[in-house]
């Protein structure tokens, strides 16, 4: 049974995040403190320095030998179930498209796990729940973001191969620098040429994914953090105080500056809902209803119960990951829908998360 005091603790943990968000929004939209170029510089500071240190500081304190693999498995099952449902939709429906399938997956499954989730779940269920959220954040950063990038590059490669085989003379986007192989058999087998172009596109697909991962500092932060925690827990040593304080001085700004940067991002958009009301409503249904529903399927599949079940479901109702918008904008894939998911989803997430917290609290 959830008491009003428990709800207040959640609001108390989330209110500072929205305060930083409002300050970031107001500093551009109301007070005109920053130009778009200065906002871009602040965003780079957050992406390349603050958030990686923030991620690293949380990750080094997890115990890899005591990770809750049932929750991680439940999350993996929910994501795989989403992929299978979307694949079936693409196969059976004439109104489906590969691009929309990728967008729906990002809306339903890629969340702002660490910045919003860590303080939220600490307030809801305690430190153990925060540790689980950190574990899920590491999995998302290393595994699921990689697969999301792979899907985006595959989409680009497929569209490029289609252009190459159509005889229009335009080269593939993904293989613009690759020499195009041709077949010179007497039967003029166009299918063979298409397969060669597609294979070259897929290779350039894999190279691009590896390049983007190589320049993503959060991937380094997660891998280094897990590596350090493995060694520290295995051989029972601690990080030297001078090094830990050097990390902490940057990581303490992680939550505040991340939300402040998100406020800047909101203020720079022409519209709060840039994709239209119907698509915005569709995105919110996917984010706050479909995502948690599939998460519940994964949780039941591994027989989670009690607070573990609640954590597994609620974490999929966290706001949209801003990285998913950055990649969607880069690849030209429904960036307006993803932008609305980040902005509007973050604004309404507090009452939605509290509602899930209260309703699931009645489940025995």
PyMOL commands that set and color helices and strands:
alter all, ss='L'
color gray80, all
select helices_A, chain A and resi 4-29+36-59+64-66+69-92+98-109+117-125+127-165+190-214+217-235+241-251+254-268+277-301+306-317+322-331+335-361
alter helices_A, ss='H'
color red, helices_A
deselect
rebuild
show_as cartoon
